[in-house]
Amino acid sequence: MKRASPRVADKSIPVGALVSLPVVLQEHGVDPWPLLGGFGIYPDSFKQHLSPLPVITHGRILEEAARLSGCDHLGLLLGQRANLQNAGPLRFLVLNAATVRAATESLIRYCGLWYRGLHVSLVEERGYAGMRLSIVGNVPGSDQLLTAYLAAIVTIMELIVGHTWRPALVRIAYRKPRSAGLYEHFFRCPVWFGQSQHEVLFPQALLDKPRAAHDRQLEDFLRGHLDELQGREGQDLASRVRQVIEALLLQGDCSAERVAEFFAVHRFTLYRHLSEQQTSFELLLEQTRKDMATRLLIDPDLPIAEVASRLGYETQGNFTRAFKRWFDCTPREWRKGRSAMVAPAQTRTTV
């Protein structure tokens, strides 16, 4: 069972998937922040842990991290810390599932909402079930990425089935590394290298094992919410582009080229797809900045110059001119007017 690909195959992973990397690098005597800062990632970036980051950027970061640390099993160390925290409401659906099959199928069906470009499938044959992983395209650091998510699958299966569970066999496509013994120690089963795919195998009968504490009402609510999110994703490219623009603005590096990276296309191809929806990158950037501006200005302690910077304007003056075009007033006037409206309301509330 394979999840469907969207019309435009964007490839990104939540930035929160890297939250354990600083600790792993520090354990190997490497300061993580010069590396992560070079890719626009700082400690505050992990507060927005579901913000998308291109798969290619993840791969480059892990490739460089492995080189700096001299650790050829870096992906293994990251994957064993997986806990589904970077999967939004999917975590609750998976851990509330009635059977192991329902949990794994939900994981595969909905993980693409956040883990785009990472392809997961469930194959059943000869009495065994296999969860297979792949990444489409030539992604740097793909060996580390796939190792991390192979280990993450095992860790998540332990959450679903129980900590005593272990796979029957793990298959890995790349050649046997120096640290092969560490793989068998973590997976607690035979690990075969040089295979045709990355795969975790376990007895097929496990899929129909019931799980305790299933709440049908909660399942229906979560599944309906995720179906709605999935429906929006498949239909509205413009909304998805706006989400990426907002994430990149907050990271301080937003451009048409960077946005196109998330969708694994050239910027001209992105322009063409947006044109088919009667919009453009420039218009979506303008709309996103306009919406973000009012949200940021609500915080009275945030300097207007800082708001301008977060929205990607080189100067406060450029931001002020744009704001006047949107609202017929300056940011300072808008903030002052809002404060005047909020104060009386607060006074009435306290009387």
NUGU-272735 format. One line per field, with one value per residue (C-alpha): x, y, z; residue number from 1; residue in three letters; chain. Coordinates in pm, 1 decimal, m for minus. Example, Ala and Ser with C-alpha at 12.3 -4.5 7.8 and 13.67 -1.06 7.14 Angstrom:
x = [1230.0 / 1367.0] .
y = [m450.0 / m106.0] .
z = [780.0 / 714.0] .
i = [1 / 2] .
aa = [ALA / SER] .
ch = [A / A] .
This chain:
x = [0.0 / 164.3 / 49.3 / m51.6 / 186.0 / 64.6 / 35.6 / 360.4 / 605.0 / 741.9 / 1013.2 / 1047.8 / 1078.2 / 991.3 / 1286.5 / 1206.5 / 1344.0 / 1688.8 / 1621.9 / 1845.1 / 2135.6 / 2293.4 / 2308.7 / 2455.5 / 2721.6 / 2811.3 / 2853.8 / 3112.3 / 3294.8 / 3149.2 / 2987.0 / 2662.0 / 2564.3 / 2822.4 / 2703.6 / 2330.8 / 2362.4 / 2515.9 / 2182.8 / 1975.6 / 1885.1 / 1918.2 / 1791.2 / 1468.2 / 1403.0 / 1300.4 / 1016.3 / 833.9 / 915.5 / 670.9 / 814.0 / 919.4 / 1283.7 / 1383.6 / 1491.7 / 1802.2 / 1893.1 / 1843.6 / 2066.8 / 2341.6 / 2330.1 / 2357.8 / 2631.7 / 2839.5 / 2758.6 / 2883.9 / 3203.7 / 3269.2 / 3199.4 / 3367.3 / 3054.2 / 2940.0 / 2631.3 / 2500.6 / 2159.7 / 2124.1 / 2183.0 / 1918.3 / 1657.3 / 1665.4 / 1549.4 / 1231.8 / 905.4 / 646.4 / 659.3 / 712.2 / 400.3 / 130.2 / m202.9 / m84.1 / 98.8 / m231.8 / m403.2 / m120.2 / m97.5 / m478.2 / m515.9 / m721.6 / m468.7 / m106.7 / m226.2 / m444.5 / m149.6 / 98.9 / m148.5 / m235.2 / 134.9 / 189.7 / m128.6 / m76.6 / 299.2 / 324.8 / 147.0 / 474.1 / 737.6 / 717.6 / 963.8 / 1009.4 / 822.3 / 696.9 / 513.1 / 386.2 / 446.1 / 305.7 / 439.8 / 536.4 / 418.2 / 617.4 / 530.7 / 789.3 / 793.9 / 1004.6 / 1166.1 / 1296.3 / 1380.2 / 1322.8 / 1607.5 / 1976.0 / 1976.3 / 2313.5 / 2344.1 / 2064.6 / 2236.5 / 2226.0 / 1868.4 / 1740.2 / 1924.0 / 1765.9 / 1414.2 / 1472.6 / 1574.3 / 1277.9 / 1037.2 / 1172.7 / 1145.3 / 787.1 / 693.4 / 817.0 / 578.3 / 294.3 / 364.2 / 574.0 / 938.6 / 1008.3 / 925.2 / 1205.4 / 1207.2 / 1292.4 / 1533.0 / 1651.6 / 1768.2 / 1987.9 / 2080.0 / 2428.8 / 2750.4 / 2841.0 / 2996.0 / 3274.2 / 3015.4 / 2799.0 / 2802.8 / 2624.5 / 2337.8 / 2271.5 / 2300.3 / 2031.9 / 1795.1 / 1840.3 / 1813.0 / 2019.3 / 2103.4 / 2181.4 / 2369.2 / 2398.6 / 2029.2 / 1788.6 / 1598.7 / 1579.5 / 1326.5 / 1218.3 / 1067.3 / 848.3 / 591.6 / 275.8 / 52.3 / 163.8 / m38.9 / m368.3 / m265.8 / m515.7 / m399.7 / m533.7 / m700.4 / m857.0 / m1102.2 / m1322.2 / m1461.9 / m1111.9 / m1004.4 / m1296.3 / m1219.3 / m845.5 / m897.8 / m1151.5 / m909.2 / m621.1 / m841.4 / m935.0 / m569.1 / m485.3 / m770.9 / m652.2 / m299.0 / m399.2 / m618.3 / m450.3 / m90.1 / m111.5 / m187.8 / 103.3 / 335.4 / 223.3 / 307.6 / 656.4 / 701.3 / 610.1 / 854.1 / 1136.8 / 1067.1 / 1102.6 / 1429.2 / 1551.6 / 1603.4 / 1299.9 / 1322.8 / 1143.9 / 1439.9 / 1423.5 / 1047.7 / 1085.6 / 1330.9 / 1047.3 / 853.4 / 1156.4 / 1106.4 / 1279.7 / 1144.6 / 1008.6 / 806.0 / 673.1 / 575.1 / 388.8 / 193.1 / 99.2 / m5.6 / m245.6 / m409.1 / m430.5 / m165.8 / 211.3 / 498.2 / 518.0 / 147.4 / 163.4 / 472.6 / 286.5 / m21.9 / 186.9 / 381.2 / 58.2 / m95.5 / 223.8 / 271.5 / m46.3 / 24.8 / 374.3 / 268.7 / 24.9 / 327.8 / 398.3 / 748.4 / 861.2 / 1035.1 / 897.7 / 1247.5 / 1250.3 / 909.7 / 1046.2 / 1348.5 / 1139.6 / 929.7 / 1238.8 / 1255.9 / 1603.9 / 1498.5 / 1219.5 / 1132.3 / 1055.6 / 827.4 / 650.5 / 578.4 / 436.0 / 225.2 / 77.6 / m16.3 / m199.3 / m371.2 / m349.0 / m150.8 / 198.6 / 283.1 / 324.8 / m18.0 / m179.4 / m25.6 / m129.2 / m485.2 / m513.3 / m383.1 / m647.5 / m920.3 / m790.2 / m749.6 / m1121.1 / m1218.5 / m979.4 / m1118.7 / m1476.1 / m1367.8 / m1215.8 / m1511.8] .
y = [0.0 / 321.6 / 670.3 / 884.0 / 1145.9 / 1506.6 / 1674.8 / 1858.6 / 1631.9 / 1862.8 / 1723.1 / 1850.5 / 1724.3 / 1914.2 / 2104.8 / 1938.5 / 1611.6 / 1763.3 / 1854.7 / 1571.9 / 1653.9 / 1922.1 / 1673.0 / 1397.8 / 1631.5 / 1763.5 / 1404.5 / 1366.6 / 1687.7 / 1902.3 / 2244.3 / 2204.7 / 2569.6 / 2683.8 / 2395.0 / 2449.4 / 2828.7 / 2794.9 / 2649.0 / 2915.0 / 2694.2 / 2830.3 / 2715.8 / 2913.8 / 2731.9 / 2421.3 / 2606.8 / 2584.3 / 2214.9 / 2138.6 / 2407.6 / 2240.8 / 2216.3 / 2072.7 / 1708.5 / 1813.3 / 2052.5 / 1777.0 / 1551.0 / 1810.7 / 1880.8 / 1511.7 / 1456.0 / 1740.9 / 1637.6 / 1284.2 / 1425.0 / 1663.0 / 1402.4 / 1110.5 / 911.8 / 688.7 / 576.8 / 927.5 / 849.8 / 552.8 / 775.7 / 1023.2 / 763.6 / 588.2 / 915.7 / 930.9 / 974.7 / 1098.1 / 1448.6 / 1590.6 / 1432.5 / 1662.0 / 1490.2 / 1175.3 / 1076.7 / 1047.9 / 856.9 / 601.5 / 548.1 / 521.9 / 262.1 / m54.0 / m286.3 / m278.1 / m280.5 / 25.6 / 204.9 / 126.6 / 202.4 / 537.5 / 615.5 / 541.6 / 713.9 / 1044.5 / 1083.4 / 1256.0 / 1558.8 / 1648.0 / 1407.9 / 1482.1 / 1311.9 / 1026.0 / 732.0 / 459.5 / 143.5 / m173.6 / m503.7 / m839.4 / m1164.3 / m1516.3 / m1463.1 / m1143.5 / m775.1 / m523.7 / m147.9 / m7.4 / 333.7 / 533.1 / 888.8 / 989.4 / 1165.6 / 1215.9 / 1359.1 / 1419.1 / 1236.9 / 996.9 / 704.7 / 891.7 / 1007.7 / 660.0 / 509.3 / 767.4 / 687.9 / 312.8 / 339.2 / 570.2 / 307.4 / 53.1 / 302.4 / 391.8 / 23.3 / m22.5 / 255.2 / 79.1 / m281.9 / m256.6 / m211.8 / m585.5 / m597.4 / m638.8 / m688.6 / m1022.1 / m868.4 / m527.9 / m475.9 / m180.9 / m86.7 / 58.3 / m132.5 / m263.2 / 21.8 / 1.7 / 36.0 / m257.3 / m412.9 / m107.4 / m161.1 / m514.0 / m391.0 / m127.5 / m325.7 / m644.3 / m861.5 / m960.9 / m666.4 / m735.1 / m470.7 / m429.5 / m513.4 / m384.6 / m161.8 / m26.8 / m241.9 / m354.3 / m706.5 / m867.9 / m1152.2 / m1065.7 / m1197.0 / m907.1 / m665.3 / m802.7 / m792.3 / m580.5 / m283.0 / m166.8 / 166.3 / 226.0 / 518.4 / 497.4 / 847.6 / 994.9 / 792.9 / 922.9 / 1282.2 / 1256.5 / 1071.8 / 1331.1 / 1611.6 / 1445.4 / 1367.2 / 1735.2 / 1837.4 / 1585.3 / 1710.5 / 2067.7 / 1961.0 / 1787.8 / 2072.1 / 2401.7 / 2449.4 / 2823.3 / 2759.4 / 2519.7 / 2771.4 / 3034.6 / 2797.1 / 2747.5 / 3123.4 / 3191.8 / 2928.1 / 3065.5 / 3427.2 / 3329.3 / 3153.2 / 3469.7 / 3311.8 / 3336.1 / 3342.3 / 3181.8 / 2946.1 / 2834.5 / 2781.9 / 2579.6 / 2349.2 / 2232.0 / 2114.6 / 1959.8 / 2177.4 / 2465.1 / 2807.7 / 2850.3 / 2530.9 / 2663.0 / 2988.3 / 2787.2 / 2581.3 / 2895.9 / 3067.6 / 2778.8 / 2874.0 / 3241.9 / 3356.9 / 3414.3 / 3380.9 / 3758.9 / 3788.7 / 3504.4 / 3660.4 / 3991.8 / 3826.8 / 3626.7 / 3932.5 / 4127.3 / 3858.9 / 3806.9 / 4180.7 / 4223.0 / 3906.1 / 4026.7 / 4384.6 / 4259.9 / 4203.4 / 4552.8 / 4451.4 / 4358.1 / 4656.6 / 4754.4 / 4722.8 / 4359.7 / 4298.5 / 4438.0 / 4209.5 / 3899.9 / 3974.9 / 3991.0 / 4367.7 / 4515.7 / 4836.9 / 4949.6 / 5215.6 / 4953.5 / 4773.9 / 5097.9 / 5184.9 / 4837.4 / 4854.8 / 5192.2 / 5042.4 / 4759.0 / 4945.8 / 5320.5 / 5381.7 / 5319.4 / 5018.3 / 5255.1 / 5410.7 / 5066.9 / 4945.7 / 5264.4 / 5238.4 / 4875.7 / 4954.8 / 5225.6 / 4974.4 / 4696.4 / 4913.3 / 5004.8 / 4640.1 / 4531.3 / 4799.5 / 4678.0 / 4321.8 / 4409.5 / 4621.8] .
z = [0.0 / m114.3 / m33.2 / m326.7 / m458.7 / m482.8 / m822.9 / m760.7 / m575.2 / m306.3 / m81.6 / 272.3 / 629.4 / 951.0 / 1092.2 / 1425.4 / 1286.1 / 1350.4 / 1713.8 / 1844.5 / 1612.2 / 1839.0 / 2127.4 / 1908.5 / 1768.9 / 2114.1 / 2234.5 / 1956.9 / 2047.3 / 1768.0 / 1818.6 / 1619.7 / 1576.0 / 1318.7 / 1098.9 / 1156.8 / 1141.8 / 798.1 / 686.0 / 864.0 / 1162.7 / 1517.4 / 1861.2 / 1815.2 / 1485.7 / 1678.7 / 1849.6 / 1515.5 / 1492.7 / 1209.7 / 980.3 / 653.9 / 553.7 / 212.3 / 211.8 / 21.6 / 304.6 / 563.8 / 360.5 / 329.1 / 702.2 / 793.8 / 536.9 / 681.4 / 1040.2 / 971.1 / 822.7 / 1111.4 / 1378.0 / 1202.2 / 1288.7 / 1001.4 / 1198.2 / 1267.6 / 1115.6 / 1349.8 / 1654.8 / 1535.4 / 1442.4 / 1778.7 / 1938.8 / 1726.7 / 1920.3 / 1663.7 / 1813.0 / 1463.4 / 1315.0 / 1453.5 / 1535.5 / 1355.8 / 1676.3 / 1862.6 / 1581.9 / 1563.0 / 1939.0 / 1968.1 / 1690.7 / 1755.7 / 1588.1 / 1479.2 / 1117.0 / 1173.7 / 1335.6 / 1056.1 / 778.3 / 937.3 / 966.4 / 598.5 / 480.9 / 658.2 / 715.3 / 377.2 / 522.7 / 696.8 / 558.6 / 187.6 / m40.9 / 206.4 / 53.2 / 287.9 / 181.8 / 347.9 / 164.5 / 278.8 / 136.1 / 247.2 / 602.5 / 656.4 / 649.0 / 535.3 / 580.4 / 295.9 / 269.0 / m24.6 / m125.5 / m485.7 / m661.3 / m597.3 / m243.3 / m72.2 / 257.7 / 157.9 / 334.5 / 667.0 / 603.2 / 522.5 / 818.9 / 1048.9 / 926.3 / 923.0 / 1289.7 / 1350.1 / 1211.5 / 1460.2 / 1746.0 / 1646.9 / 1615.7 / 1972.3 / 2076.5 / 1891.6 / 1990.6 / 2309.0 / 2402.2 / 2390.5 / 2017.7 / 1767.0 / 1388.7 / 1227.8 / 976.1 / 858.1 / 500.5 / 402.9 / 46.9 / 100.3 / 165.4 / 510.0 / 714.7 / 974.0 / 1249.9 / 1132.6 / 1481.1 / 1621.1 / 1375.9 / 1501.9 / 1861.9 / 1802.3 / 1580.9 / 1792.6 / 1483.3 / 1176.3 / 947.4 / 582.5 / 383.9 / 7.1 / m43.6 / m308.2 / m62.4 / 291.9 / 476.9 / 824.1 / 824.3 / 1091.1 / 1107.7 / 913.1 / 1193.2 / 1414.3 / 1199.7 / 1331.4 / 1696.7 / 1895.4 / 2101.4 / 2434.1 / 2517.9 / 2175.8 / 2168.5 / 1857.2 / 1898.3 / 1921.6 / 1616.5 / 1409.1 / 1509.8 / 1433.4 / 1106.4 / 992.5 / 1077.3 / 891.8 / 591.4 / 576.5 / 589.5 / 318.6 / 101.9 / 129.2 / 43.5 / m276.3 / m400.6 / m315.2 / m420.8 / m345.5 / 22.7 / 48.2 / m115.1 / 137.0 / 423.5 / 282.2 / 228.4 / 591.7 / 719.4 / 501.7 / 602.2 / 967.9 / 880.6 / 705.6 / 364.5 / 135.7 / m243.2 / m536.1 / m577.9 / m214.2 / m231.1 / m551.7 / m370.9 / m146.9 / m449.2 / m625.1 / m932.1 / m1105.3 / m1013.8 / m1368.3 / m1323.0 / m992.3 / m1167.0 / m1432.0 / m1176.7 / m983.8 / m1304.1 / m1368.2 / m1036.9 / m1142.0 / m895.1 / m872.8 / m628.7 / m588.5 / m506.1 / m251.9 / m93.4 / m62.6 / 90.0 / 336.4 / 447.5 / 493.1 / 715.4 / 914.5 / 967.1 / 1173.4 / 1375.2 / 1461.9 / 1538.1 / 1802.1 / 2026.6 / 2167.5 / 2278.1 / 1927.2 / 1761.3 / 1422.0 / 1276.3 / 1393.4 / 1232.8 / 906.3 / 929.2 / 998.8 / 692.4 / 474.1 / 418.0 / 394.0 / 569.1 / 800.5 / 542.4 / 277.6 / 521.7 / 619.0 / 253.3 / 191.5 / 509.5 / 409.5 / 73.6 / 251.7 / 535.9 / 457.4 / 776.3 / 911.3 / 1132.8 / 1427.6 / 1367.8 / 1327.9 / 1654.3 / 1837.4 / 1705.5 / 1809.6 / 2158.6 / 2192.1 / 2100.3 / 2328.4 / 2640.7 / 2682.9 / 2627.9 / 2903.0 / 3134.4 / 3080.3 / 3150.4 / 3487.0 / 3610.8] .
i = [1 / 2 / 3 / 4 / 5 / 6 / 7 / 8 / 9 / 10 / 11 / 12 / 13 / 14 / 15 / 16 / 17 / 18 / 19 / 20 / 21 / 22 / 23 / 24 / 25 / 26 / 27 / 28 / 29 / 30 / 31 / 32 / 33 / 34 / 35 / 36 / 37 / 38 / 39 / 40 / 41 / 42 / 43 / 44 / 45 / 46 / 47 / 48 / 49 / 50 / 51 / 52 / 53 / 54 / 55 / 56 / 57 / 58 / 59 / 60 / 61 / 62 / 63 / 64 / 65 / 66 / 67 / 68 / 69 / 70 / 71 / 72 / 73 / 74 / 75 / 76 / 77 / 78 / 79 / 80 / 81 / 82 / 83 / 84 / 85 / 86 / 87 / 88 / 89 / 90 / 91 / 92 / 93 / 94 / 95 / 96 / 97 / 98 / 99 / 100 / 101 / 102 / 103 / 104 / 105 / 106 / 107 / 108 / 109 / 110 / 111 / 112 / 113 / 114 / 115 / 116 / 117 / 118 / 119 / 120 / 121 / 122 / 123 / 124 / 125 / 126 / 127 / 128 / 129 / 130 / 131 / 132 / 133 / 134 / 135 / 136 / 137 / 138 / 139 / 140 / 141 / 142 / 143 / 144 / 145 / 146 / 147 / 148 / 149 / 150 / 151 / 152 / 153 / 154 / 155 / 156 / 157 / 158 / 159 / 160 / 161 / 162 / 163 / 164 / 165 / 166 / 167 / 168 / 169 / 170 / 171 / 172 / 173 / 174 / 175 / 176 / 177 / 178 / 179 / 180 / 181 / 182 / 183 / 184 / 185 / 186 / 187 / 188 / 189 / 190 / 191 / 192 / 193 / 194 / 195 / 196 / 197 / 198 / 199 / 200 / 201 / 202 / 203 / 204 / 205 / 206 / 207 / 208 / 209 / 210 / 211 / 212 / 213 / 214 / 215 / 216 / 217 / 218 / 219 / 220 / 221 / 222 / 223 / 224 / 225 / 226 / 227 / 228 / 229 / 230 / 231 / 232 / 233 / 234 / 235 / 236 / 237 / 238 / 239 / 240 / 241 / 242 / 243 / 244 / 245 / 246 / 247 / 248 / 249 / 250 / 251 / 252 / 253 / 254 / 255 / 256 / 257 / 258 / 259 / 260 / 261 / 262 / 263 / 264 / 265 / 266 / 267 / 268 / 269 / 270 / 271 / 272 / 273 / 274 / 275 / 276 / 277 / 278 / 279 / 280 / 281 / 282 / 283 / 284 / 285 / 286 / 287 / 288 / 289 / 290 / 291 / 292 / 293 / 294 / 295 / 296 / 297 / 298 / 299 / 300 / 301 / 302 / 303 / 304 / 305 / 306 / 307 / 308 / 309 / 310 / 311 / 312 / 313 / 314 / 315 / 316 / 317 / 318 / 319 / 320 / 321 / 322 / 323 / 324 / 325 / 326 / 327 / 328 / 329 / 330 / 331 / 332 / 333 / 334 / 335 / 336 / 337 / 338 / 339 / 340 / 341 / 342 / 343 / 344 / 345 / 346 / 347 / 348 / 349 / 350 / 351] .
aa = [MET / LYS / ARG / ALA / SER / PRO / ARG / VAL / ALA / ASP / LYS / SER / ILE / PRO / VAL / GLY / ALA / LEU / VAL / SER / LEU / PRO / VAL / VAL / LEU / GLN / GLU / HIS / GLY / VAL / ASP / PRO / TRP / PRO / LEU / LEU / GLY / GLY / PHE / GLY / ILE / TYR / PRO / ASP / SER / PHE / LYS / GLN / HIS / LEU / SER / PRO / LEU / PRO / VAL / ILE / THR / HIS / GLY / ARG / ILE / LEU / GLU / GLU / ALA / ALA / ARG / LEU / SER / GLY / CYS / ASP / HIS / LEU / GLY / LEU / LEU / LEU / GLY / GLN / ARG / ALA / ASN / LEU / GLN / ASN / ALA / GLY / PRO / LEU / ARG / PHE / LEU / VAL / LEU / ASN / ALA / ALA / THR / VAL / ARG / ALA / ALA / THR / GLU / SER / LEU / ILE / ARG / TYR / CYS / GLY / LEU / TRP / TYR / ARG / GLY / LEU / HIS / VAL / SER / LEU / VAL / GLU / GLU / ARG / GLY / TYR / ALA / GLY / MET / ARG / LEU / SER / ILE / VAL / GLY / ASN / VAL / PRO / GLY / SER / ASP / GLN / LEU / LEU / THR / ALA / TYR / LEU / ALA / ALA / ILE / VAL / THR / ILE / MET / GLU / LEU / ILE / VAL / GLY / HIS / THR / TRP / ARG / PRO / ALA / LEU / VAL / ARG / ILE / ALA / TYR / ARG / LYS / PRO / ARG / SER / ALA / GLY / LEU / TYR / GLU / HIS / PHE / PHE / ARG / CYS / PRO / VAL / TRP / PHE / GLY / GLN / SER / GLN / HIS / GLU / VAL / LEU / PHE / PRO / GLN / ALA / LEU / LEU / ASP / LYS / PRO / ARG / ALA / ALA / HIS / ASP / ARG / GLN / LEU / GLU / ASP / PHE / LEU / ARG / GLY / HIS / LEU / ASP / GLU / LEU / GLN / GLY / ARG / GLU / GLY / GLN / ASP / LEU / ALA / SER / ARG / VAL / ARG / GLN / VAL / ILE / GLU / ALA / LEU / LEU / LEU / GLN / GLY / ASP / CYS / SER / ALA / GLU / ARG / VAL / ALA / GLU / PHE / PHE / ALA / VAL / HIS / ARG / PHE / THR / LEU / TYR / ARG / HIS / LEU / SER / GLU / GLN / GLN / THR / SER / PHE / GLU / LEU / LEU / LEU / GLU / GLN / THR / ARG / LYS / ASP / MET / ALA / THR / ARG / LEU / LEU / ILE / ASP / PRO / ASP / LEU / PRO / ILE / ALA / GLU / VAL / ALA / SER / ARG / LEU / GLY / TYR / GLU / THR / GLN / GLY / ASN / PHE / THR / ARG / ALA / PHE / LYS / ARG / TRP / PHE / ASP / CYS / THR / PRO / ARG / GLU / TRP / ARG / LYS / GLY / ARG / SER / ALA / MET / VAL / ALA / PRO / ALA / GLN / THR / ARG / THR / THR / VAL] .
ch = [A / A / A / A / A / A / A / A / A / A / A / A / A / A / A / A / A / A / A / A / A / A / A / A / A / A / A / A / A / A / A / A / A / A / A / A / A / A / A / A / A / A / A / A / A / A / A / A / A / A / A / A / A / A / A / A / A / A / A / A / A / A / A / A / A / A / A / A / A / A / A / A / A / A / A / A / A / A / A / A / A / A / A / A / A / A / A / A / A / A / A / A / A / A / A / A / A / A / A / A / A / A / A / A / A / A / A / A / A / A / A / A / A / A / A / A / A / A / A / A / A / A / A / A / A / A / A / A / A / A / A / A / A / A / A / A / A / A / A / A / A / A / A / A / A / A / A / A / A / A / A / A / A / A / A / A / A / A / A / A / A / A / A / A / A / A / A / A / A / A / A / A / A / A / A / A / A / A / A / A / A / A / A / A / A / A / A / A / A / A / A / A / A / A / A / A / A / A / A / A / A / A / A / A / A / A / A / A / A / A / A / A / A / A / A / A / A / A / A / A / A / A / A / A / A / A / A / A / A / A / A / A / A / A / A / A / A / A / A / A / A / A / A / A / A / A / A / A / A / A / A / A / A / A / A / A / A / A / A / A / A / A / A / A / A / A / A / A / A / A / A / A / A / A / A / A / A / A / A / A / A / A / A / A / A / A / A / A / A / A / A / A / A / A / A / A / A / A / A / A / A / A / A / A / A / A / A / A / A / A / A / A / A / A / A / A / A / A / A / A / A / A / A / A / A / A / A / A / A / A / A / A / A / A / A / A / A / A / A / A / A / A / A / A / A / A / A / A / A / A / A] .
